[in-house]
Amino acid sequence: SSTITFGNECERLVNIAFQTSQTFAGMMNTYADVSQYIRKELKPHYSDTHFHIIIGENRSFSFSVQDGEYFAEIEQERYRVLIFSS
């Protein structure tokens, strides 16, 4: 993560999104739902920043992003989530 605070916030949001998708599949069952939720929650703190969110299986990424002002890489049981600014 580019900063501990940003990384912790992203990890918290990813955990919430994935827990919600398992408990309430109708509320958050697609990539777009998860992505939209994370962007919505980050917007109040980073209103002038556009975030890209990539979700894939843990072993499917062979790259990392480190050029943006903000970036975080979160690993879940089955998924890896990259969140970065442009």
Summary of the structure (lengths in Angstrom):
residues: 86
radius of gyration: 12.3
end to end distance: 14.7
largest distance: 35.3
contacts: 230
relative contact order: 0.21
helix: 41%
strand: 22%
